[in-house]
Amino acid sequence: TKSRSDLSNDQLNILDQYKQGLALFRNKNWDAAMAAFERALVIDGSDGPSKTYINRCLHFKKNPVPAIWDGVFEMKTK
């Protein structure tokens, strides 16, 4: 397992933006979460997890989650 000291500056920046986006996502702050994930994509446009969460944010903006929500995204299709 890699430690933070094994990662490049770009990887650390992506990780920090992703963690920030994930916290915002869990708090249902879709726009701010997408902005954080998009900042990660500026560093590395192929960052799959950030792309996935941007799509989930867009989904939840159109399909609101219940008041009591555990942060889980349930796939309806493959």
N, C-alpha and C positions, 0 to 999 in steps of 0.2 A: 504494500500500500504506500502510495506517495504521500509525503507530508507537504505542507504549504511551502517549505523551503526548497522542495524539488520542482516547483512549478515556475514557469516563466512569468514575467510581469503581466503579459497579455492574459495568460491563463488565470492568474490571480484576479485581474480586473473582471474577467468574465465571471468567475466564481462569485465575486462580491456583488456584481450586478444581478446575477441569477438568484442569489440568496435574498437580496433586497426584493426582487420581483416576486419570489415565492412567498415572502412574508406579506407583501401587499395583496397578493392573490388570495391568501388564506383569510385576509381581512375584507375580502370582496371589493377591494379598491382597484377595479379593472383597468382604468386608464393609467394610473400610476404604475401598476404592475407591468402593463404593456410597454410603457416608456422604459422601465428598467430592463426588460427583456430585449427591447430594441437597442439599447445601449450596448448590451452584450453582443448583439448581432453586428453592430458597427465594428467591433473588434474582430469578430470571427463570424462571417456570414453563414457559415455552415453549422453553427451551434444548434443542433437538433432539439435539445430540451427547451431552449428559449423559443424556438419556432412553435413547438408544441403548446407551450403555455400561452403564447400570443393567441393561438387559435382557440384555446379554452376560454380565455378572457373574452374574445369576440362572441363565442357561444353563450357565455353567461350574461353578456350585455343584452343579448336578444332573448334569452331564456333565464329569467332570474332564479336564483337558488332560494330554497326555503329559508325562513328566518333562522331556524336552527339547522346549521350545515356543518359537516365535519371536514370540509375541504376536499372531498373525494369527487373525482370526475368519473362518471359512469359512461363508458362507451356504449353507444346504441348500435353502431355498425362497424364493420372492419374496413 
